[in-house]
Amino acid sequence: MDRNNQEFTYYKAKHVTCLKYRHESTLGLYPTFCGVEQCKPGFSVGPRVRDNYHLHVILSGKGTLCVSGRTYHLHSNQAFLLKPAETVFYQADQKDPWRYCWVSFNGASAKDCMRAAGFPDGVNARDCYMDTNEFLMLTWKLLECRDNTLQNELRCLSLTTEFIALMIESGDRVAPPRRQDDSSDIYVDHALDVIRCQYANVKIRDIAKHIGINRSYLTNIFKKRTGLSPQEYLLRYRLNIACRLLLTTNYPIQEVARQIGYENPMTFSKMFKSAYGVSPKVYRSQGVLQGPAAPQHTTDTGREELT
């Protein structure tokens, strides 16, 4: 969506403040569906193909999304998008089923809007860097527009576009503007998205293949950007999730290992102790971070911080 030709004129005087906006809207978006659901353990949808875009925000709990051969293990404060013509299957966790709100929509600019919101081709999930209650509040307002009136039709359109705008803003809060002429930045961003959503079962060679570059080139540009190789980043990210699970759940060590992609709990314990200096069991009992955590967000310099 080209915004270069828009004109904004802001004027403020003693008795008047105004903003003139010269632009003929080409959004062409229209809402089709919305809702809030607390899923039962193991509740699933699909496999099925959607006709519209369905944007979900996870309010609590966990679940799994499978789309086009990709599997995302998702949790609260993340969002996922179902796109038209893609076969999707998603399922709530058996122990901690997710609760989410969603809006569905379509229109001439829906794809561009979703690309701006952090869902380019090949990406169906990402972190949501904003209070999810803001999305929930908009959804409840949408659900109040039950009467078939012109004013409610206008409110539905306004609230749906506000929901989408919040999702775009959520990405803008943590990521610097992407330089369109730097393809290496785009590759790294894509790799980060895949790791953060599929950390439990992804392999670096598969990420490189999915992006369309060789593994050595991915390692080179990834390390230049983050200071870590993709494998090191993935390990730290997994262990950071493990720390959160150890401190906030009563899952057995074996289940924590499985959640982050280790079928052998002994291998997990060995990796954990190497990184933090203590075993997972001792770490849980102490409840204090002992070692390096995973990268969390991108700074203005485009380099991943270690926090």
TORMARBA-223258 format. One line per 5 residues: their letters; for each residue x, y, z of C-alpha. Coordinates in Angstrom, 1 decimal. Layout:
<rs>
a = X Y Z  ... $
</rs>
This chain:
<rs>
mdrnn = 0.0 0.0 0.0  1.6 3.2 -1.2  1.4 6.0 1.4  3.8 8.4 -0.3  1.1 10.4 -2.0 $
qefty = -1.0 11.1 1.0  -1.1 14.6 2.4  -1.7 15.5 6.0  -2.2 19.1 7.0  -2.3 19.9 10.7 $
ykakh = -3.4 23.3 11.9  -3.6 24.6 15.5  -4.6 28.1 16.6  -6.0 29.6 19.7  -9.6 28.5 19.2 $
vtclk = -9.3 25.7 16.6  -7.3 22.5 16.0  -7.8 20.5 12.8  -6.3 17.9 10.6  -6.9 17.7 6.9 $
yrhes = -6.4 14.3 5.4  -6.3 14.1 1.6  -6.6 10.4 0.6  -9.1 8.3 -1.2  -9.1 5.0 0.8 $
tlgly = -8.2 1.9 -1.1  -8.3 -0.5 1.8  -11.4 -2.3 0.6  -11.5 -4.4 3.8  -14.7 -5.9 5.1 $
ptfcg = -15.2 -8.0 8.3  -16.8 -11.5 8.1  -16.5 -13.1 11.5  -15.3 -12.6 15.1  -15.4 -14.3 18.4 $
veqck = -13.8 -15.2 21.8  -13.3 -18.8 22.8  -12.0 -20.8 25.8  -11.1 -24.1 24.1  -11.5 -27.4 25.9 $
pgfsv = -8.4 -29.6 26.3  -7.5 -31.1 23.0  -10.2 -29.2 21.1  -9.2 -29.1 17.4  -10.3 -27.5 14.1 $
gprvr = -9.5 -29.0 10.7  -7.9 -29.9 8.5  -9.8 -27.4 6.5  -9.4 -24.6 4.0  -10.5 -21.0 4.8 $
dnyhl = -12.0 -18.5 2.4  -11.0 -15.5 4.4  -8.3 -14.2 6.7  -8.7 -15.2 10.3  -6.4 -13.4 12.8 $
hvils = -6.2 -14.9 16.2  -4.7 -13.4 19.4  -3.9 -15.9 22.1  -5.0 -14.6 25.5  -3.8 -17.5 27.7 $
gkgtl = -2.8 -21.2 27.4  -1.2 -23.1 24.6  -1.9 -24.9 21.4  -0.5 -26.1 18.1  -1.0 -24.8 14.5 $
cvsgr = -0.2 -26.9 11.5  -0.3 -25.3 8.1  1.4 -26.2 4.7  3.8 -28.6 6.4  4.8 -26.2 9.1 $
tyhlh = 4.1 -26.7 12.8  3.9 -23.9 15.3  3.8 -24.5 19.1  2.1 -21.4 20.3  1.3 -19.8 23.7 $
snqaf = -0.2 -16.7 25.2  1.0 -13.3 23.9  1.3 -14.7 20.4  -0.9 -14.3 17.3  -1.6 -16.6 14.4 $
llkpa = -3.2 -16.1 11.0  -5.2 -18.5 8.9  -4.9 -17.5 5.2  -7.2 -18.2 2.3  -6.5 -21.4 0.3 $
etvfy = -4.2 -22.9 2.9  -5.0 -26.2 4.6  -4.9 -25.6 8.4  -5.2 -27.7 11.5  -5.0 -26.2 15.0 $
qadqk = -5.5 -27.8 18.4  -5.6 -26.7 22.0  -3.1 -28.1 24.5  -4.3 -31.0 26.5  -3.1 -29.6 29.8 $
dpwry = -3.2 -25.9 29.3  -5.8 -25.2 26.5  -5.7 -21.8 24.9  -8.2 -19.0 25.0  -8.2 -16.7 22.1 $
cwvsf = -10.1 -13.9 20.4  -10.2 -13.5 16.6  -11.5 -11.4 13.7  -12.0 -12.6 10.2  -12.0 -10.4 7.1 $
ngasa = -11.1 -10.1 3.4  -10.8 -7.5 0.8  -8.5 -6.1 -1.9  -5.8 -5.0 0.6  -6.2 -7.8 3.2 $
kdcmr = -3.0 -9.5 2.1  -0.9 -6.3 2.1  -2.3 -5.4 5.6  -1.3 -8.8 6.9  2.2 -8.5 5.4 $
aagfp = 2.5 -5.2 7.2  1.3 -6.9 10.4  4.2 -9.4 10.3  2.6 -12.3 8.3  4.4 -12.4 4.9 $
dgvna = 4.1 -15.5 2.7  5.3 -18.5 4.6  4.7 -17.0 8.1  1.5 -17.7 10.0  2.4 -16.9 13.6 $
rdcym = 4.5 -14.4 15.5  4.9 -12.8 19.0  2.4 -10.1 20.0  4.2 -7.2 21.7  1.2 -5.5 23.1 $
dtnef = -1.3 -6.1 25.9  -3.7 -8.8 24.5  -6.5 -7.3 26.5  -6.6 -4.4 23.9  -7.5 -7.0 21.2 $
lmltw = -10.0 -8.7 23.5  -11.7 -5.4 24.3  -12.2 -4.6 20.6  -13.6 -8.1 20.0  -16.2 -7.7 22.8 $
kllec = -17.2 -4.4 21.2  -17.6 -6.2 17.8  -19.8 -8.8 19.5  -22.1 -6.1 20.7  -22.9 -5.1 17.1 $
rdntl = -25.6 -7.7 16.7  -28.4 -5.7 15.1  -28.4 -5.4 11.4  -28.1 -1.6 11.1  -26.0 0.8 9.1 $
qnelr = -24.4 2.2 12.2  -23.4 -1.3 13.4  -22.0 -2.1 10.0  -19.8 1.0 10.2  -18.8 0.1 13.7 $
clslt = -17.8 -3.4 12.7  -15.6 -2.1 9.9  -14.0 0.5 12.2  -13.3 -2.0 15.0  -12.0 -4.7 12.6 $
tefia = -9.5 -2.2 11.0  -8.5 -1.0 14.5  -7.8 -4.7 15.4  -5.5 -5.0 12.4  -3.9 -1.6 13.1 $
lmies = -3.0 -2.7 16.6  -1.4 -5.8 15.2  0.7 -3.7 12.9  1.6 -1.4 15.7  2.5 -4.3 17.9 $
gdrva = 5.3 -5.2 15.4  6.4 -1.6 15.0  7.0 -1.3 18.8  9.9 -3.7 18.8  11.3 -3.9 15.2 $
pprrq = 13.1 -1.1 13.4  11.8 -0.2 9.9  12.8 -2.9 7.5  15.2 -1.8 4.8  13.6 -3.1 1.6 $
ddssd = 17.0 -3.1 -0.3  18.7 -5.3 2.3  17.7 -8.9 1.5  19.9 -10.3 4.3  17.8 -8.5 6.9 $
iyvdh = 14.7 -10.0 5.4  16.2 -13.5 5.5  17.3 -13.1 9.1  13.9 -11.7 10.2  12.2 -14.6 8.5 $
aldvi = 14.6 -17.1 10.3  13.8 -15.4 13.6  10.1 -15.7 13.0  10.4 -19.4 12.3  12.6 -20.1 15.3 $
rcqya = 10.3 -18.2 17.7  7.2 -20.1 16.5  8.7 -23.6 15.8  11.5 -23.8 18.3  10.5 -27.2 19.5 $
nvkir = 10.9 -29.1 16.3  12.7 -26.9 13.8  16.2 -27.6 12.3  18.5 -24.9 10.9  18.9 -26.7 7.6 $
diakh = 15.1 -26.7 7.2  14.9 -23.0 7.9  17.5 -22.3 5.3  15.7 -24.5 2.8  12.4 -22.8 3.6 $
iginr = 13.8 -19.3 3.1  15.6 -20.4 -0.1  19.2 -19.9 0.8  22.0 -22.3 1.8  22.8 -22.9 5.5 $
syltn = 26.3 -21.4 5.4  25.0 -18.1 4.0  22.2 -18.1 6.7  24.7 -18.7 9.4  26.9 -15.9 8.2 $
ifkkr = 24.2 -13.2 7.9  22.5 -14.4 11.1  25.7 -14.2 13.2  26.5 -10.8 11.7  23.1 -9.5 12.8 $
tglsp = 22.7 -11.2 16.2  26.2 -12.2 17.3  25.1 -15.8 17.5  24.8 -18.6 15.0  21.3 -19.8 14.3 $
qeyll = 22.0 -23.0 16.2  23.2 -21.0 19.3  20.2 -18.7 19.1  17.8 -21.7 18.8  19.5 -23.4 21.9 $
ryrln = 19.3 -20.2 24.0  15.7 -19.7 22.9  14.7 -23.2 23.8  16.4 -23.0 27.2  14.8 -19.7 27.9 $
iacrl = 11.4 -21.3 27.4  12.5 -24.2 29.6  13.3 -21.7 32.4  9.9 -20.2 32.1  8.2 -23.6 32.3 $
llttn = 10.3 -24.7 35.3  9.4 -21.6 37.3  5.7 -21.2 36.3  4.4 -24.8 35.9  4.6 -28.1 37.8 $
ypiqe = 5.5 -30.1 34.7  7.9 -33.0 35.3  11.4 -32.4 34.0  10.7 -34.9 31.2  7.7 -32.9 30.1 $
varqi = 9.6 -29.6 30.1  12.2 -31.3 27.9  9.6 -32.6 25.5  7.9 -29.1 25.3  11.1 -27.6 24.0 $
gyenp = 12.1 -30.4 21.6  14.1 -32.9 23.7  12.8 -36.4 23.7  15.6 -37.5 26.0  15.4 -35.7 29.3 $
mtfsk = 19.1 -36.6 30.1  20.2 -34.7 27.0  18.1 -31.8 28.0  19.5 -31.8 31.6  23.1 -31.9 30.2 $
mfksa = 22.5 -28.9 27.9  20.7 -27.0 30.7  23.5 -27.5 33.2  26.1 -26.5 30.6  24.3 -23.2 30.1 $
ygvsp = 23.2 -22.4 33.6  25.6 -24.2 35.9  22.9 -26.1 37.7  20.5 -28.9 36.8  16.8 -28.1 35.9 $
kvyrs = 15.7 -29.5 39.3  18.1 -27.3 41.2  17.2 -24.3 39.0  13.5 -24.8 39.8  14.2 -25.0 43.5 $
qgvlq = 16.3 -21.8 43.5  14.0 -19.9 41.2  16.7 -17.5 40.1  18.3 -17.1 36.7  21.9 -18.4 36.7 $
gpaap = 23.1 -18.0 33.2  22.6 -16.4 29.8  19.1 -16.0 28.6  17.8 -16.1 25.0  17.7 -13.0 22.8 $
qhttd = 14.4 -11.2 23.3  14.0 -8.4 20.8  15.7 -6.3 18.2  17.3 -3.0 19.0  17.4 0.1 16.8 $
tgree = 20.8 -1.0 15.5  19.2 -4.2 14.1  21.3 -6.3 16.5  19.7 -8.8 18.9  20.0 -8.0 22.5 $
lt = 20.8 -10.6 25.1  18.8 -9.9 28.2 $
</rs>
